[in-house]
Amino acid sequence: MGYAQSYRGEVSQGNEAYAKEDYAEAEVAYRKSLDENENPVEGTYNLANSLYRQERWEEAEAQYRKSAEMSNDPSVKAQALHNLGNTYMAQEKLDEAIKAYKSSLKQNPRDNETRHNLAKALKQKQQQQQQQQQNQDQKQDQDQKNQDKKDQEKQDQKDNKDKQDQQNQDQKGDEQKDKGDQQKDQDQSKPDQPKDDQQKGQAPRKDKISREDAQRLLEALSREEQDLQKKLNEEKIKTKPIKTDKDW
Protein backbone atom coordinates (compact mmCIF):
# COMPACT_ATOMS: atom_id res chain seq x y z
CA MET A 1 0.00 0.00 0.00
CA GLY A 2 1.42 3.43 -0.98
CA TYR A 3 1.68 6.44 1.26
CA ALA A 4 -1.34 8.07 -0.37
CA GLN A 5 -3.48 4.99 0.07
CA SER A 6 -2.29 4.57 3.67
CA TYR A 7 -3.04 8.25 4.36
CA ARG A 8 -6.50 8.01 2.87
CA GLY A 9 -7.14 4.82 4.79
CA GLU A 10 -6.25 6.40 8.12
CA VAL A 11 -8.35 9.49 7.35
CA SER A 12 -11.30 7.27 6.43
CA GLN A 13 -10.96 5.32 9.63
CA GLY A 14 -10.82 8.56 11.53
CA ASN A 15 -13.94 9.83 9.77
CA GLU A 16 -15.83 6.63 10.60
CA ALA A 17 -14.86 6.89 14.28
CA TYR A 18 -15.75 10.58 14.25
CA ALA A 19 -19.18 9.80 12.83
CA LYS A 20 -19.72 7.34 15.67
CA GLU A 21 -18.70 10.15 18.09
CA ASP A 22 -15.70 8.08 19.11
CA TYR A 23 -13.49 11.14 19.07
CA ALA A 24 -10.56 9.55 20.88
CA GLU A 25 -10.37 6.74 18.25
CA ALA A 26 -10.74 9.31 15.50
CA GLU A 27 -7.83 11.27 17.01
CA VAL A 28 -5.60 8.19 16.86
CA ALA A 29 -6.47 7.55 13.21
CA TYR A 30 -5.92 11.16 12.20
CA ARG A 31 -2.55 11.29 13.95
CA LYS A 32 -1.48 8.15 12.05
CA SER A 33 -2.58 9.80 8.78
CA LEU A 34 -0.26 12.72 9.52
CA ASP A 35 2.69 10.37 9.53
CA GLU A 36 1.82 9.29 5.98
CA ASN A 37 1.59 12.73 4.35
CA GLU A 38 3.94 15.68 4.21
CA ASN A 39 1.14 18.26 3.73
CA PRO A 40 -1.77 16.80 5.68
CA VAL A 41 -4.28 19.66 5.56
CA GLU A 42 -7.30 17.40 5.75
CA GLY A 43 -5.83 15.19 8.48
CA THR A 44 -4.74 18.25 10.51
CA TYR A 45 -8.16 19.87 10.21
CA ASN A 46 -9.96 16.63 11.15
CA LEU A 47 -7.58 16.08 14.08
CA ALA A 48 -8.45 19.59 15.28
CA ASN A 49 -12.14 18.67 15.08
CA SER A 50 -11.64 15.51 17.16
CA LEU A 51 -9.71 17.49 19.78
CA TYR A 52 -12.40 20.16 19.78
CA ARG A 53 -15.06 17.53 20.47
CA GLN A 54 -13.04 16.35 23.45
CA GLU A 55 -12.96 19.99 24.70
CA ARG A 56 -9.18 20.06 24.52
CA TRP A 57 -9.36 23.67 23.41
CA GLU A 58 -5.70 24.64 23.37
CA GLU A 59 -4.66 21.56 21.39
CA ALA A 60 -7.51 22.08 18.94
CA GLU A 61 -6.58 25.75 18.65
CA ALA A 62 -3.03 24.82 17.57
CA GLN A 63 -4.26 22.35 14.92
CA TYR A 64 -6.87 24.75 13.47
CA ARG A 65 -4.27 27.47 13.20
CA LYS A 66 -1.85 25.06 11.53
CA SER A 67 -4.42 23.83 8.99
CA ALA A 68 -5.42 27.43 8.15
CA GLU A 69 -1.78 28.32 7.52
CA MET A 70 -1.14 25.20 5.37
CA SER A 71 -4.27 25.39 3.19
CA ASN A 72 -4.42 27.33 -0.07
CA ASP A 73 -8.14 26.71 -0.39
CA PRO A 74 -10.14 29.75 0.79
CA SER A 75 -13.08 27.58 1.86
CA VAL A 76 -10.89 25.26 3.96
CA LYS A 77 -9.00 28.24 5.37
CA ALA A 78 -12.34 29.93 6.21
CA GLN A 79 -13.63 26.81 8.00
CA ALA A 80 -10.39 26.44 9.97
CA LEU A 81 -10.50 30.09 11.04
CA HIS A 82 -14.19 29.79 11.91
CA ASN A 83 -13.51 26.83 14.20
CA LEU A 84 -10.44 28.58 15.56
CA GLY A 85 -12.77 31.37 16.65
CA ASN A 86 -14.98 28.77 18.32
CA THR A 87 -12.06 27.45 20.39
CA TYR A 88 -11.36 31.02 21.54
CA MET A 89 -15.02 31.52 22.45
CA ALA A 90 -14.92 28.32 24.51
CA GLN A 91 -11.97 29.79 26.43
CA GLU A 92 -13.68 33.22 26.74
CA LYS A 93 -10.91 34.84 24.68
CA LEU A 94 -13.28 37.29 23.03
CA ASP A 95 -10.71 39.53 21.36
CA GLU A 96 -8.99 36.54 19.73
CA ALA A 97 -12.35 35.05 18.69
CA ILE A 98 -13.47 38.31 17.04
CA LYS A 99 -10.20 38.49 15.14
CA ALA A 100 -10.52 34.85 13.95
CA TYR A 101 -14.13 35.31 12.79
CA LYS A 102 -13.22 38.46 10.86
CA SER A 103 -10.34 36.61 9.19
CA SER A 104 -12.72 33.78 8.27
CA LEU A 105 -15.19 36.23 6.70
CA LYS A 106 -12.41 37.66 4.57
CA GLN A 107 -12.02 34.18 3.06
CA ASN A 108 -15.78 33.60 2.78
CA PRO A 109 -17.84 36.79 3.21
CA ARG A 110 -21.12 34.91 2.60
CA ASP A 111 -20.79 32.58 5.57
CA ASN A 112 -23.81 33.53 7.70
CA GLU A 113 -22.83 31.18 10.52
CA THR A 114 -19.49 32.92 10.91
CA ARG A 115 -21.22 36.31 10.77
CA HIS A 116 -23.63 35.13 13.49
CA ASN A 117 -20.77 33.97 15.70
CA LEU A 118 -18.96 37.27 15.15
CA ALA A 119 -22.06 39.22 16.20
CA LYS A 120 -22.38 37.03 19.28
CA ALA A 121 -18.73 37.58 20.18
CA LEU A 122 -19.08 41.35 19.72
CA LYS A 123 -22.18 41.41 21.94
CA GLN A 124 -20.44 39.44 24.66
CA LYS A 125 -17.48 41.82 24.38
CA GLN A 126 -19.80 44.79 24.86
CA GLN A 127 -21.45 43.12 27.86
CA GLN A 128 -18.03 42.33 29.27
CA GLN A 129 -16.97 45.95 28.94
CA GLN A 130 -20.20 47.13 30.54
CA GLN A 131 -19.71 44.68 33.39
CA GLN A 132 -16.12 45.82 33.82
CA GLN A 133 -17.27 49.44 33.86
CA GLN A 134 -19.98 48.58 36.37
CA ASN A 135 -17.47 46.75 38.54
CA GLN A 136 -15.12 49.70 38.29
CA ASP A 137 -17.89 52.12 39.24
CA GLN A 138 -18.88 49.93 42.17
CA LYS A 139 -15.27 49.72 43.27
CA GLN A 140 -14.92 53.49 43.03
CA ASP A 141 -18.15 53.94 45.00
CA GLN A 142 -16.94 51.49 47.64
CA ASP A 143 -13.54 53.17 47.76
CA GLN A 144 -15.27 56.54 48.17
CA LYS A 145 -17.48 55.16 50.94
CA ASN A 146 -14.44 53.72 52.67
CA GLN A 147 -12.62 57.04 52.32
CA ASP A 148 -15.66 58.95 53.60
CA LYS A 149 -15.83 56.57 56.55
CA LYS A 150 -12.15 57.11 57.32
CA ASP A 151 -12.58 60.89 57.02
CA GLN A 152 -15.59 60.78 59.32
CA GLU A 153 -13.70 58.69 61.84
CA LYS A 154 -10.82 61.17 61.75
CA GLN A 155 -13.26 64.06 62.17
CA ASP A 156 -14.97 62.30 65.07
CA GLN A 157 -11.62 61.68 66.70
CA LYS A 158 -10.71 65.34 66.24
CA ASP A 159 -14.07 66.48 67.61
CA ASN A 160 -13.69 64.18 70.61
CA LYS A 161 -10.17 65.44 71.23
CA ASP A 162 -11.30 69.07 70.96
CA LYS A 163 -14.17 68.32 73.33
CA GLN A 164 -11.85 66.60 75.79
CA ASP A 165 -9.36 69.48 75.57
CA GLN A 166 -12.16 71.97 76.23
CA GLN A 167 -13.37 69.94 79.20
CA ASN A 168 -9.83 69.79 80.56
CA GLN A 169 -9.45 73.53 80.07
CA ASP A 170 -12.79 74.22 81.75
CA GLN A 171 -11.86 71.93 84.63
CA LYS A 172 -8.52 73.67 85.00
CA GLY A 173 -10.25 77.04 84.99
CA ASP A 174 -12.70 75.88 87.64
CA GLU A 175 -9.82 74.60 89.77
CA GLN A 176 -8.02 77.93 89.46
CA LYS A 177 -11.24 79.78 90.33
CA ASP A 178 -11.79 77.55 93.36
CA LYS A 179 -8.20 78.11 94.43
CA GLY A 180 -8.67 81.87 94.03
CA ASP A 181 -11.89 81.80 96.05
CA GLN A 182 -10.14 79.82 98.79
CA GLN A 183 -7.28 82.32 98.87
CA LYS A 184 -9.79 85.18 99.02
CA ASP A 185 -11.60 83.53 101.92
CA GLN A 186 -8.29 83.05 103.71
CA ASP A 187 -7.38 86.70 103.17
CA GLN A 188 -10.74 87.84 104.48
CA SER A 189 -10.36 85.65 107.58
CA LYS A 190 -7.05 87.38 108.50
CA PRO A 191 -7.15 90.43 110.91
CA ASP A 192 -7.01 93.83 109.33
CA GLN A 193 -3.53 95.16 108.92
CA PRO A 194 -2.65 98.60 110.31
CA LYS A 195 -3.37 101.39 107.98
CA ASP A 196 0.29 102.35 107.88
CA ASP A 197 1.17 98.79 106.75
CA GLN A 198 -1.51 98.79 104.10
CA GLN A 199 -0.37 102.16 102.76
CA LYS A 200 3.30 101.71 103.28
CA GLY A 201 5.32 103.93 101.08
CA GLN A 202 2.29 106.04 100.14
CA ALA A 203 1.75 109.69 100.99
CA PRO A 204 -0.99 110.37 103.59
CA ARG A 205 -4.30 111.05 102.03
CA LYS A 206 -5.57 114.61 102.17
CA ASP A 207 -9.26 115.25 102.14
CA LYS A 208 -10.25 118.07 99.87
CA ILE A 209 -12.43 120.95 101.31
CA SER A 210 -14.15 123.84 99.60
CA ARG A 211 -12.88 127.42 99.72
CA GLU A 212 -15.89 128.54 101.85
CA ASP A 213 -15.26 125.79 104.40
CA ALA A 214 -11.60 126.74 104.52
CA GLN A 215 -12.52 130.38 105.08
CA ARG A 216 -14.95 129.53 107.87
CA LEU A 217 -12.34 127.28 109.43
CA LEU A 218 -9.79 130.10 109.41
CA GLU A 219 -12.29 132.54 110.92
CA ALA A 220 -13.18 130.03 113.64
CA LEU A 221 -9.51 129.53 114.42
CA SER A 222 -9.00 133.28 114.50
CA ARG A 223 -11.88 133.73 116.93
CA GLU A 224 -10.61 130.91 119.11
CA GLU A 225 -7.19 132.54 119.12
CA GLN A 226 -8.67 135.92 120.06
CA ASP A 227 -10.77 134.37 122.81
CA LEU A 228 -7.78 132.53 124.10
CA GLN A 229 -5.67 135.67 124.02
CA LYS A 230 -8.38 137.61 125.79
CA LYS A 231 -8.66 134.95 128.45
CA LEU A 232 -4.96 134.99 129.00
CA ASN A 233 -4.98 138.73 129.32
CA GLU A 234 -7.71 138.56 131.88
CA GLU A 235 -5.86 136.00 133.82
CA LYS A 236 -2.78 138.20 133.75
CA ILE A 237 -4.75 141.08 135.07
CA LYS A 238 -6.13 138.99 137.82
CA THR A 239 -2.81 137.66 138.83
CA LYS A 240 -0.93 140.89 138.57
CA PRO A 241 0.30 142.05 141.99
CA ILE A 242 -1.48 145.11 143.35
CA LYS A 243 0.77 147.94 144.28
CA THR A 244 -0.24 150.06 147.31
CA ASP A 245 0.93 153.45 148.40
CA LYS A 246 1.27 152.34 151.96
CA ASP A 247 4.72 151.52 153.15
CA TRP A 248 5.08 148.51 155.42
C-alpha positions as CSV (number, residue, x, y, z in Angstrom):
1,M,0.0,0.0,0.0
2,G,1.4,3.4,-1.0
3,Y,1.7,6.4,1.3
4,A,-1.3,8.1,-0.4
5,Q,-3.5,5.0,0.1
6,S,-2.3,4.6,3.7
7,Y,-3.0,8.3,4.4
8,R,-6.5,8.0,2.9
9,G,-7.1,4.8,4.8
10,E,-6.2,6.4,8.1
11,V,-8.3,9.5,7.4
12,S,-11.3,7.3,6.4
13,Q,-11.0,5.3,9.6
14,G,-10.8,8.6,11.5
15,N,-13.9,9.8,9.8
16,E,-15.8,6.6,10.6
17,A,-14.9,6.9,14.3
18,Y,-15.8,10.6,14.3
19,A,-19.2,9.8,12.8
20,K,-19.7,7.3,15.7
21,E,-18.7,10.2,18.1
22,D,-15.7,8.1,19.1
23,Y,-13.5,11.1,19.1
24,A,-10.6,9.5,20.9
25,E,-10.4,6.7,18.2
26,A,-10.7,9.3,15.5
27,E,-7.8,11.3,17.0
28,V,-5.6,8.2,16.9
29,A,-6.5,7.5,13.2
30,Y,-5.9,11.2,12.2
31,R,-2.6,11.3,14.0
32,K,-1.5,8.2,12.0
33,S,-2.6,9.8,8.8
34,L,-0.3,12.7,9.5
35,D,2.7,10.4,9.5
36,E,1.8,9.3,6.0
37,N,1.6,12.7,4.3
38,E,3.9,15.7,4.2
39,N,1.1,18.3,3.7
40,P,-1.8,16.8,5.7
41,V,-4.3,19.7,5.6
42,E,-7.3,17.4,5.7
43,G,-5.8,15.2,8.5
44,T,-4.7,18.3,10.5
45,Y,-8.2,19.9,10.2
46,N,-10.0,16.6,11.1
47,L,-7.6,16.1,14.1
48,A,-8.5,19.6,15.3
49,N,-12.1,18.7,15.1
50,S,-11.6,15.5,17.2
51,L,-9.7,17.5,19.8
52,Y,-12.4,20.2,19.8
53,R,-15.1,17.5,20.5
54,Q,-13.0,16.4,23.4
55,E,-13.0,20.0,24.7
56,R,-9.2,20.1,24.5
57,W,-9.4,23.7,23.4
58,E,-5.7,24.6,23.4
59,E,-4.7,21.6,21.4
60,A,-7.5,22.1,18.9
61,E,-6.6,25.7,18.6
62,A,-3.0,24.8,17.6
63,Q,-4.3,22.4,14.9
64,Y,-6.9,24.8,13.5
65,R,-4.3,27.5,13.2
66,K,-1.8,25.1,11.5
67,S,-4.4,23.8,9.0
68,A,-5.4,27.4,8.1
69,E,-1.8,28.3,7.5
70,M,-1.1,25.2,5.4
71,S,-4.3,25.4,3.2
72,N,-4.4,27.3,-0.1
73,D,-8.1,26.7,-0.4
74,P,-10.1,29.8,0.8
75,S,-13.1,27.6,1.9
76,V,-10.9,25.3,4.0
77,K,-9.0,28.2,5.4
78,A,-12.3,29.9,6.2
79,Q,-13.6,26.8,8.0
80,A,-10.4,26.4,10.0
81,L,-10.5,30.1,11.0
82,H,-14.2,29.8,11.9
83,N,-13.5,26.8,14.2
84,L,-10.4,28.6,15.6
85,G,-12.8,31.4,16.6
86,N,-15.0,28.8,18.3
87,T,-12.1,27.5,20.4
88,Y,-11.4,31.0,21.5
89,M,-15.0,31.5,22.4
90,A,-14.9,28.3,24.5
91,Q,-12.0,29.8,26.4
92,E,-13.7,33.2,26.7
93,K,-10.9,34.8,24.7
94,L,-13.3,37.3,23.0
95,D,-10.7,39.5,21.4
96,E,-9.0,36.5,19.7
97,A,-12.4,35.1,18.7
98,I,-13.5,38.3,17.0
99,K,-10.2,38.5,15.1
100,A,-10.5,34.8,14.0
101,Y,-14.1,35.3,12.8
102,K,-13.2,38.5,10.9
103,S,-10.3,36.6,9.2
104,S,-12.7,33.8,8.3
105,L,-15.2,36.2,6.7
106,K,-12.4,37.7,4.6
107,Q,-12.0,34.2,3.1
108,N,-15.8,33.6,2.8
109,P,-17.8,36.8,3.2
110,R,-21.1,34.9,2.6
111,D,-20.8,32.6,5.6
112,N,-23.8,33.5,7.7
113,E,-22.8,31.2,10.5
114,T,-19.5,32.9,10.9
115,R,-21.2,36.3,10.8
116,H,-23.6,35.1,13.5
117,N,-20.8,34.0,15.7
118,L,-19.0,37.3,15.1
119,A,-22.1,39.2,16.2
120,K,-22.4,37.0,19.3
121,A,-18.7,37.6,20.2
122,L,-19.1,41.4,19.7
123,K,-22.2,41.4,21.9
124,Q,-20.4,39.4,24.7
125,K,-17.5,41.8,24.4
126,Q,-19.8,44.8,24.9
127,Q,-21.4,43.1,27.9
128,Q,-18.0,42.3,29.3
129,Q,-17.0,46.0,28.9
130,Q,-20.2,47.1,30.5
131,Q,-19.7,44.7,33.4
132,Q,-16.1,45.8,33.8
133,Q,-17.3,49.4,33.9
134,Q,-20.0,48.6,36.4
135,N,-17.5,46.7,38.5
136,Q,-15.1,49.7,38.3
137,D,-17.9,52.1,39.2
138,Q,-18.9,49.9,42.2
139,K,-15.3,49.7,43.3
140,Q,-14.9,53.5,43.0
141,D,-18.1,53.9,45.0
142,Q,-16.9,51.5,47.6
143,D,-13.5,53.2,47.8
144,Q,-15.3,56.5,48.2
145,K,-17.5,55.2,50.9
146,N,-14.4,53.7,52.7
147,Q,-12.6,57.0,52.3
148,D,-15.7,59.0,53.6
149,K,-15.8,56.6,56.6
150,K,-12.1,57.1,57.3
151,D,-12.6,60.9,57.0
152,Q,-15.6,60.8,59.3
153,E,-13.7,58.7,61.8
154,K,-10.8,61.2,61.8
155,Q,-13.3,64.1,62.2
156,D,-15.0,62.3,65.1
157,Q,-11.6,61.7,66.7
158,K,-10.7,65.3,66.2
159,D,-14.1,66.5,67.6
160,N,-13.7,64.2,70.6
161,K,-10.2,65.4,71.2
162,D,-11.3,69.1,71.0
163,K,-14.2,68.3,73.3
164,Q,-11.9,66.6,75.8
165,D,-9.4,69.5,75.6
166,Q,-12.2,72.0,76.2
167,Q,-13.4,69.9,79.2
168,N,-9.8,69.8,80.6
169,Q,-9.5,73.5,80.1
170,D,-12.8,74.2,81.7
171,Q,-11.9,71.9,84.6
172,K,-8.5,73.7,85.0
173,G,-10.3,77.0,85.0
174,D,-12.7,75.9,87.6
175,E,-9.8,74.6,89.8
176,Q,-8.0,77.9,89.5
177,K,-11.2,79.8,90.3
178,D,-11.8,77.6,93.4
179,K,-8.2,78.1,94.4
180,G,-8.7,81.9,94.0
181,D,-11.9,81.8,96.1
182,Q,-10.1,79.8,98.8
183,Q,-7.3,82.3,98.9
184,K,-9.8,85.2,99.0
185,D,-11.6,83.5,101.9
186,Q,-8.3,83.1,103.7
187,D,-7.4,86.7,103.2
188,Q,-10.7,87.8,104.5
189,S,-10.4,85.7,107.6
190,K,-7.0,87.4,108.5
191,P,-7.1,90.4,110.9
192,D,-7.0,93.8,109.3
193,Q,-3.5,95.2,108.9
194,P,-2.7,98.6,110.3
195,K,-3.4,101.4,108.0
196,D,0.3,102.3,107.9
197,D,1.2,98.8,106.7
198,Q,-1.5,98.8,104.1
199,Q,-0.4,102.2,102.8
200,K,3.3,101.7,103.3
201,G,5.3,103.9,101.1
202,Q,2.3,106.0,100.1
203,A,1.7,109.7,101.0
204,P,-1.0,110.4,103.6
205,R,-4.3,111.1,102.0
206,K,-5.6,114.6,102.2
207,D,-9.3,115.3,102.1
208,K,-10.3,118.1,99.9
209,I,-12.4,121.0,101.3
210,S,-14.1,123.8,99.6
211,R,-12.9,127.4,99.7
212,E,-15.9,128.5,101.9
213,D,-15.3,125.8,104.4
214,A,-11.6,126.7,104.5
215,Q,-12.5,130.4,105.1
216,R,-14.9,129.5,107.9
217,L,-12.3,127.3,109.4
218,L,-9.8,130.1,109.4
219,E,-12.3,132.5,110.9
220,A,-13.2,130.0,113.6
221,L,-9.5,129.5,114.4
222,S,-9.0,133.3,114.5
223,R,-11.9,133.7,116.9
224,E,-10.6,130.9,119.1
225,E,-7.2,132.5,119.1
226,Q,-8.7,135.9,120.1
227,D,-10.8,134.4,122.8
228,L,-7.8,132.5,124.1
229,Q,-5.7,135.7,124.0
230,K,-8.4,137.6,125.8
231,K,-8.7,135.0,128.5
232,L,-5.0,135.0,129.0
233,N,-5.0,138.7,129.3
234,E,-7.7,138.6,131.9
235,E,-5.9,136.0,133.8
236,K,-2.8,138.2,133.8
237,I,-4.8,141.1,135.1
238,K,-6.1,139.0,137.8
239,T,-2.8,137.7,138.8
240,K,-0.9,140.9,138.6
241,P,0.3,142.1,142.0
242,I,-1.5,145.1,143.3
243,K,0.8,147.9,144.3
244,T,-0.2,150.1,147.3
245,D,0.9,153.5,148.4
246,K,1.3,152.3,152.0
247,D,4.7,151.5,153.2
248,W,5.1,148.5,155.4
